């Protein structure tokens, strides 16, 4: 039965605005002298924001980590010790966590440094990552190798398709896999997929990460190690779990292997200027090698391919996830969903809510074996 004339329709896409701007907000300030030195080492000048962010984070860690240990080793009062520790963790999380994870993300897909400085490409996953709560050396394997090759299916231990994705209990299960299961499931993925070289790298990374924390807690200072090494792990893994769960929250059960149906796009939202245009996740899955600065233009160029995909405007992945998990799906459709076709072909709010609710359901696993990736 056709909807009556009074049925409210969703908003219609009328072009990008803020995402086409060249103003970036990934870094906080340019470091004199050092920024110019490092800029000469990178392959693509468009990665300049990453250089400034990398130096900003290094400066924060060089000042912050010794300070946290110093106030604990010098016998300062408990109020001072905990105030410094909490301040350090909050600063790390609020100023750098999202920015760093997305810098590590895109630099893992496209190496930053020229051939003569190629050894520096491991900085993020081996040197920076453990201070940000990500075990050494595991990110590239977990995301670039496993997640993108398995594509949210099968052996992808971060796959969301088996869950009821508006369920708090389902997310708790998923969160447990991210925080605790990764120590067993990621090595097992290497074995099952016969990536034994990666198994060796991962084993070294996990052992060095755990060993360093154990040594620092046992031989230097327990409280400082909790703030510097352990607390960031729980924060980072929780953020990454909810981020990936949200990004792959809507999956079309009839075409779940299509890059245009296993995630969605978030356009014209402030977060895109902090996260290297991470909102264009559909395009990223379709072409993971595309430079992050090209994603908005590619979205416009390939708009016809996104017609049956989901696109939200003025909102990021975390907020989409929160709205869905708190039962605000209709509000999400009314306020943020955009139809990429004409006004005449735009669905009603009720039709889109029904479609999206179905895309939150677990995907049947057996029939997918005969489907081909789109």
Backbone torsions as a table, in degrees:
resi	resn	phi	psi	omega
1	UNK	NA	131.3	-177.6
2	UNK	-74.6	143.4	179.3
3	UNK	-66.6	148.5	178.9
4	UNK	-70.6	167.6	-177.9
5	UNK	-64.0	-18.8	-177.7
6	UNK	-83.0	-10.1	-177.4
7	UNK	-64.8	126.6	-178.3
8	UNK	-73.0	135.4	177.8
9	UNK	-99.5	160.2	178.0
10	UNK	-74.4	162.6	178.9
11	UNK	-71.7	155.6	-176.3
12	UNK	-109.6	139.3	-179.7
13	UNK	-65.2	131.6	-179.9
14	UNK	-127.1	28.0	177.6
15	UNK	102.6	153.7	177.9
16	UNK	-77.7	151.6	177.0
17	UNK	-123.0	-78.9	-171.6
18	UNK	-69.7	-31.6	-174.6
19	UNK	-70.7	-16.0	177.8
20	UNK	-87.6	-2.5	178.7
21	UNK	-74.1	149.8	-179.5
22	UNK	-88.7	-4.8	-178.7
23	UNK	-73.2	126.4	-179.0
24	UNK	-113.7	152.6	-179.2
25	UNK	-131.0	23.0	-178.0
26	UNK	-73.9	-27.2	-178.2
27	UNK	-118.1	167.2	-175.3
28	UNK	-99.2	-36.6	178.7
29	UNK	-163.1	161.4	176.4
30	UNK	-89.9	133.9	-179.7
31	UNK	-88.3	119.8	-179.8
32	UNK	-57.1	143.9	176.1
33	UNK	68.9	-59.4	-176.1
34	UNK	-61.7	-39.8	179.8
35	UNK	-59.3	-45.4	-179.9
36	UNK	-64.4	-37.1	179.0
37	UNK	-63.5	-47.3	-176.3
38	UNK	-72.2	-33.8	179.2
39	UNK	-58.8	-30.1	177.6
40	UNK	-72.5	-9.8	-177.5
41	UNK	-98.1	-12.9	-173.6
42	UNK	-91.0	154.3	-176.2
43	UNK	-78.8	-37.7	-173.3
44	UNK	-119.5	117.4	-179.2
45	UNK	-58.6	-21.1	180.0
46	UNK	-69.0	-13.5	178.1
47	UNK	-87.6	15.1	179.3
48	UNK	-54.1	-43.4	177.6
49	UNK	-55.8	-33.2	179.0
50	UNK	-66.9	-38.1	178.8
51	UNK	-61.9	-48.2	-179.4
52	UNK	-64.6	-40.6	178.6
53	UNK	-65.5	-42.3	179.0
54	UNK	-57.7	-43.2	179.8
55	UNK	-72.1	-38.4	176.4
56	UNK	-58.1	-45.7	-179.0
57	UNK	-67.7	-40.4	177.7
58	UNK	-59.8	-42.2	-179.9
59	UNK	-65.2	-38.5	178.2
60	UNK	-65.5	-44.0	-178.7
61	UNK	-68.2	-41.3	-179.3
62	UNK	-62.3	-34.3	177.7
63	UNK	-86.0	-41.0	-171.6
64	UNK	-74.9	-47.3	-175.8
65	UNK	-61.6	-51.1	177.7
66	UNK	-60.7	-33.1	179.6
67	UNK	-65.2	-44.5	179.5
68	UNK	-61.1	-44.1	178.8
69	UNK	-69.7	-37.9	-177.6
70	UNK	-62.2	-46.8	-177.1
71	UNK	-66.4	-24.2	176.8
72	UNK	-82.9	-37.4	-178.2
73	UNK	-78.6	-25.2	-177.2
74	UNK	-88.5	2.0	175.0
75	UNK	77.6	28.8	176.3
76	UNK	-65.2	162.3	-179.2
77	UNK	-62.0	157.5	-178.2
78	UNK	-61.7	-34.3	179.2
79	UNK	-62.2	-45.2	-179.8
80	UNK	-65.7	-44.6	-177.9
81	UNK	-59.8	-46.9	-177.8
82	UNK	-74.3	-33.7	177.7
83	UNK	-63.6	-43.6	178.9
84	UNK	-66.2	-43.1	179.9
85	UNK	-62.7	-46.9	179.5
86	UNK	-65.7	-41.6	178.5
87	UNK	-60.9	-41.9	178.9
88	UNK	-61.5	-47.7	-177.5
89	UNK	-65.2	-43.6	179.5
90	UNK	-62.7	-43.4	178.4
91	UNK	-61.0	-43.6	179.6
92	UNK	-61.9	-44.4	-176.7
93	UNK	-71.5	-45.7	-173.9
94	UNK	-78.5	-35.9	-175.7
95	UNK	-89.5	-27.3	-167.7
96	UNK	-130.9	-26.3	-167.6
97	UNK	-57.7	-56.0	-179.1
98	UNK	-60.8	-44.9	-179.2
99	UNK	-60.9	-44.7	-178.1
100	UNK	-65.3	-46.3	-177.6
101	UNK	-58.2	-41.0	180.0
102	UNK	-75.4	-29.8	173.1
103	UNK	-65.8	-45.3	177.4
104	UNK	-62.5	-37.9	-179.7
105	UNK	-60.3	-56.5	-175.5
106	UNK	-72.9	-31.7	177.4
107	UNK	-72.2	-19.2	174.9
108	UNK	-76.1	-33.1	177.8
109	UNK	-78.7	-35.3	-179.8
110	UNK	-134.1	109.6	-177.0
111	UNK	-60.1	141.3	-174.3
112	UNK	-81.9	-40.5	-164.9
113	UNK	-95.8	151.2	178.1
114	UNK	-62.9	164.7	-175.3
115	UNK	-56.6	-39.3	-178.0
116	UNK	-71.8	-11.7	176.9
117	UNK	-120.3	25.3	-172.5
118	UNK	-58.1	-29.0	-179.1
119	UNK	-63.2	-21.6	-179.8
120	UNK	-74.1	-14.2	180.0
121	UNK	-66.1	-17.4	177.7
122	UNK	-88.0	-0.6	-177.0
123	UNK	-55.5	-48.1	-171.9
124	UNK	-66.8	-45.0	-174.4
125	UNK	-84.2	-18.4	-178.4
126	UNK	-109.0	-35.3	-174.6
127	UNK	-104.5	-48.5	-179.6
128	UNK	-75.7	-44.4	-170.9
129	UNK	-50.7	-47.5	-177.4
130	UNK	-61.3	-30.9	177.0
131	UNK	-74.3	-19.6	178.9
132	UNK	-96.0	3.8	177.6
133	UNK	91.7	13.8	179.2
134	UNK	-113.2	120.0	-178.4
135	UNK	-54.0	145.0	-176.0
136	UNK	-54.8	132.9	167.8
137	UNK	71.7	2.6	-174.4
138	UNK	-95.6	-17.4	-171.3
139	UNK	-65.2	-47.9	-177.2
140	UNK	-59.7	-43.5	178.4
141	UNK	-63.9	-47.7	-175.8
142	UNK	-63.5	-43.9	-173.4
143	UNK	-94.9	-58.5	-172.7
144	UNK	-70.0	-45.3	-176.9
145	UNK	-79.7	-59.4	-173.5
146	UNK	-74.1	-58.2	-171.9
147	UNK	-62.6	-44.6	-176.3
148	UNK	-77.7	-32.1	178.0
149	UNK	-74.7	-46.7	179.8
150	UNK	-75.9	-25.7	171.0
151	UNK	58.9	52.0	175.7
152	UNK	66.5	27.9	-179.8
153	UNK	-141.3	168.5	167.5
154	UNK	52.1	-113.9	-174.9
155	UNK	-82.0	2.4	175.4
156	UNK	-71.4	106.7	-177.0
157	UNK	-71.4	-9.5	175.3
158	UNK	-100.8	11.5	-179.1
159	UNK	-62.7	142.0	-179.6
160	UNK	-106.2	-10.6	-168.4
161	UNK	-64.8	-19.8	-177.8
162	UNK	-85.1	-5.2	-174.0
163	UNK	-101.4	155.0	165.0
164	UNK	-82.1	104.6	-160.4
165	UNK	-86.3	11.3	168.0
166	UNK	-114.9	17.9	-177.0
167	UNK	-102.4	128.3	176.5
168	UNK	-65.1	-37.7	179.2
169	UNK	-65.6	-39.2	178.5
170	UNK	-64.7	-42.2	179.1
171	UNK	-66.3	-36.3	177.8
172	UNK	-60.3	-42.4	175.8
173	UNK	-59.3	-46.3	-179.4
174	UNK	-62.8	-43.1	178.7
175	UNK	-59.9	-41.5	178.7
176	UNK	-62.4	-37.9	176.9
177	UNK	-63.6	-40.6	-179.2
178	UNK	-67.5	-45.7	-174.4
179	UNK	-77.4	-42.4	-171.5
180	UNK	-113.7	-39.0	-176.7
181	UNK	-67.1	-27.3	-176.6
182	UNK	-56.9	-30.2	-177.6
183	UNK	-68.4	-23.0	178.6
184	UNK	-111.2	-43.4	-172.9
185	UNK	-68.9	-36.4	-179.7
186	UNK	-70.0	-44.5	172.5
187	UNK	-59.6	-37.9	179.2
188	UNK	-65.6	-33.6	176.7
189	UNK	-61.5	-42.0	178.4
190	UNK	-60.2	-41.6	-179.2
191	UNK	-68.1	-47.8	-178.1
192	UNK	-63.4	-36.5	-178.5
193	UNK	-90.9	4.0	177.4
194	UNK	60.1	39.8	175.4
195	UNK	-104.3	71.4	-172.5
196	UNK	-72.7	-27.5	175.4
197	UNK	-65.4	-40.2	176.1
198	UNK	-67.4	-34.5	177.4
199	UNK	-59.7	-41.1	178.3
200	UNK	-65.1	-45.3	178.7
201	UNK	-62.3	-44.6	-178.7
202	UNK	-63.7	-42.9	179.6
203	UNK	-60.6	-43.3	177.1
204	UNK	-62.5	-41.3	-179.1
205	UNK	-66.0	-47.9	-179.1
206	UNK	-65.2	-40.7	179.8
207	UNK	-67.4	-40.9	179.6
208	UNK	-68.2	-36.9	178.9
209	UNK	-65.6	-52.3	-179.8
210	UNK	-65.2	-41.8	-178.7
211	UNK	-63.4	-40.2	179.5
212	UNK	-64.4	-43.8	179.3
213	UNK	-64.8	-43.1	-179.9
214	UNK	-62.4	-44.9	-179.7
215	UNK	-62.8	-45.8	-178.0
216	UNK	-64.9	-40.2	179.9
217	UNK	-69.0	-37.0	-175.7
218	UNK	-83.6	-38.8	-169.2
219	UNK	-108.7	-17.2	-178.6
220	UNK	-111.2	-73.5	176.8
221	UNK	-160.5	127.6	-175.5
222	UNK	-68.1	-50.5	-175.2
223	UNK	-62.3	-44.8	179.8
224	UNK	-62.6	-38.4	179.0
225	UNK	-65.9	-35.3	176.9
226	UNK	-61.4	-40.6	-179.8
227	UNK	-74.1	-40.5	-173.8
228	UNK	-85.5	-36.8	-172.3
229	UNK	-109.3	-35.6	-171.8
230	UNK	-95.7	-49.2	-179.0
231	UNK	-58.1	-44.8	176.9
232	UNK	-58.5	-30.2	178.8
233	UNK	-62.6	-47.6	-178.6
234	UNK	-66.7	-37.3	178.8
235	UNK	-68.2	-48.9	-177.1
236	UNK	-64.4	-45.0	-177.9
237	UNK	-67.8	-34.7	175.9
238	UNK	-66.4	-44.2	179.4
239	UNK	-63.4	-43.3	-179.1
240	UNK	-69.4	-36.4	177.9
241	UNK	-64.0	-48.5	-178.8
242	UNK	-69.1	-35.5	178.6
243	UNK	-62.4	-48.2	-179.2
244	UNK	-70.0	-37.4	177.5
245	UNK	-61.4	-41.4	179.9
246	UNK	-70.3	-43.0	-178.5
247	UNK	-62.4	-31.6	-179.6
248	UNK	-114.7	39.0	-178.7
249	UNK	-77.6	-39.1	-179.1
250	UNK	-102.0	113.2	-179.6
251	UNK	-129.7	124.0	-179.6
252	UNK	-71.4	115.0	-177.1
253	UNK	-65.9	-18.1	-179.7
254	UNK	-91.2	-13.6	-177.1
255	UNK	-151.8	51.0	-169.8
256	UNK	-75.7	-5.7	177.4
257	UNK	-96.0	-1.9	177.6
258	UNK	-81.8	133.6	177.9
259	UNK	-61.1	-22.3	-178.7
260	UNK	-89.6	-2.1	-176.8
261	UNK	-127.3	3.7	179.1
262	UNK	-112.9	1.0	173.1
263	UNK	-154.9	-170.5	-177.0
264	UNK	-148.2	174.9	-177.7
265	UNK	-112.1	142.5	172.9
266	UNK	-119.2	110.5	-173.5
267	UNK	-112.0	157.1	175.9
268	UNK	49.8	46.3	176.3
269	UNK	-120.4	147.0	-178.1
270	UNK	-55.3	-32.3	-177.9
271	UNK	-60.8	-25.9	-179.4
272	UNK	-64.5	-27.3	179.4
273	UNK	-83.5	-10.9	177.0
274	UNK	-99.5	-23.8	-169.4
275	UNK	-117.8	25.8	178.1
276	UNK	55.8	46.2	176.8
277	UNK	59.5	37.5	-177.4
278	UNK	-64.6	-17.4	-179.7
279	UNK	-63.1	-21.0	-178.7
280	UNK	-87.5	61.3	-171.3
281	UNK	-77.2	-27.9	176.4
282	UNK	-62.1	-49.0	179.9
283	UNK	-63.0	-39.2	-179.6
284	UNK	-61.6	-39.1	177.9
285	UNK	-71.8	-32.8	179.0
286	UNK	-71.6	-33.9	-180.0
287	UNK	-148.8	86.6	-174.4
288	UNK	-69.7	-14.2	-179.2
289	UNK	-89.2	-6.9	-179.3
290	UNK	-67.6	136.4	-178.3
291	UNK	-65.7	142.1	-175.5
292	UNK	-58.3	-29.1	-179.2
293	UNK	-73.0	-17.5	-177.3
294	UNK	-91.6	-6.3	-171.3
295	UNK	-62.8	-45.5	178.7
296	UNK	-60.4	-42.9	179.3
297	UNK	-65.0	-37.6	178.3
298	UNK	-66.9	-34.6	176.5
299	UNK	-60.8	-45.5	178.3
300	UNK	-63.9	-44.6	-176.5
301	UNK	-63.6	-35.4	-176.2
302	UNK	-108.6	26.9	-174.8
303	UNK	-54.6	-36.4	-178.5
304	UNK	-62.5	-28.1	179.5
305	UNK	-74.9	-16.3	-176.9
306	UNK	-97.0	5.6	-172.9
307	UNK	-57.2	-40.1	-178.3
308	UNK	-100.1	5.5	174.6
309	UNK	-85.6	175.7	178.1
310	UNK	-103.6	134.1	179.5
311	UNK	-133.3	130.0	178.1
312	UNK	-118.9	146.6	-176.4
313	UNK	-119.7	137.4	174.6
314	UNK	75.5	18.0	-177.7
315	UNK	-149.6	144.6	-179.7
316	UNK	-99.8	176.7	-175.7
317	UNK	-60.2	-43.3	-178.0
318	UNK	-61.4	-42.2	-179.4
319	UNK	-70.1	-36.4	174.5
320	UNK	-59.9	-47.3	179.2
321	UNK	-60.0	-43.6	179.5
322	UNK	-64.1	-40.9	-179.8
323	UNK	-65.4	-41.2	179.6
324	UNK	-66.7	-45.5	-177.0
325	UNK	-68.5	-19.6	179.7
326	UNK	-104.4	17.8	173.7
327	UNK	74.1	27.0	-178.3
328	UNK	-109.1	38.6	-176.9
329	UNK	-62.9	-42.6	-179.2
330	UNK	-63.7	-41.3	178.2
331	UNK	-63.4	-38.2	177.5
332	UNK	-60.3	-43.1	179.0
333	UNK	-65.8	-46.5	-175.9
334	UNK	-65.4	-41.8	-171.8
335	UNK	-91.9	-28.8	-167.6
336	UNK	-128.5	-21.8	-179.8
337	UNK	-71.1	138.4	176.8
338	UNK	-126.1	135.1	176.6
339	UNK	-87.6	131.0	-174.8
340	UNK	-89.0	-4.7	178.0
341	UNK	-94.6	-155.0	-179.0
342	UNK	-83.9	165.2	179.1
343	UNK	-62.8	-32.5	-179.0
344	UNK	-67.6	-30.6	-178.3
345	UNK	-95.1	0.9	-177.2
346	UNK	-67.1	134.1	177.3
347	UNK	-76.1	167.8	174.8
348	UNK	-80.6	163.6	177.3
349	UNK	-59.3	-41.4	-178.6
350	UNK	-64.7	-40.5	178.4
351	UNK	-63.2	-43.0	-179.9
352	UNK	-69.3	-37.6	177.3
353	UNK	-61.6	-41.9	179.3
354	UNK	-64.3	-43.5	179.3
355	UNK	-62.4	-46.9	-177.5
356	UNK	-67.8	-34.7	178.2
357	UNK	-64.5	-36.5	177.2
358	UNK	-68.7	-34.4	-179.5
359	UNK	-74.2	-4.0	175.8
360	UNK	-92.0	-10.0	-174.9
361	UNK	-79.6	154.2	176.6
362	UNK	-57.4	142.6	-179.1
363	UNK	-89.9	127.1	175.9
364	UNK	-56.7	132.1	-171.7
365	UNK	-88.7	-39.4	-173.5
366	UNK	-64.7	-46.6	-178.7
367	UNK	-62.1	-21.7	-176.8
368	UNK	-69.8	-15.5	-176.7
369	UNK	-63.4	-26.8	-178.0
370	UNK	-97.9	-2.0	179.5
371	UNK	-82.5	150.5	176.7
372	UNK	-106.2	147.2	179.3
373	UNK	-65.5	142.2	179.0
374	UNK	-82.1	NA	NA
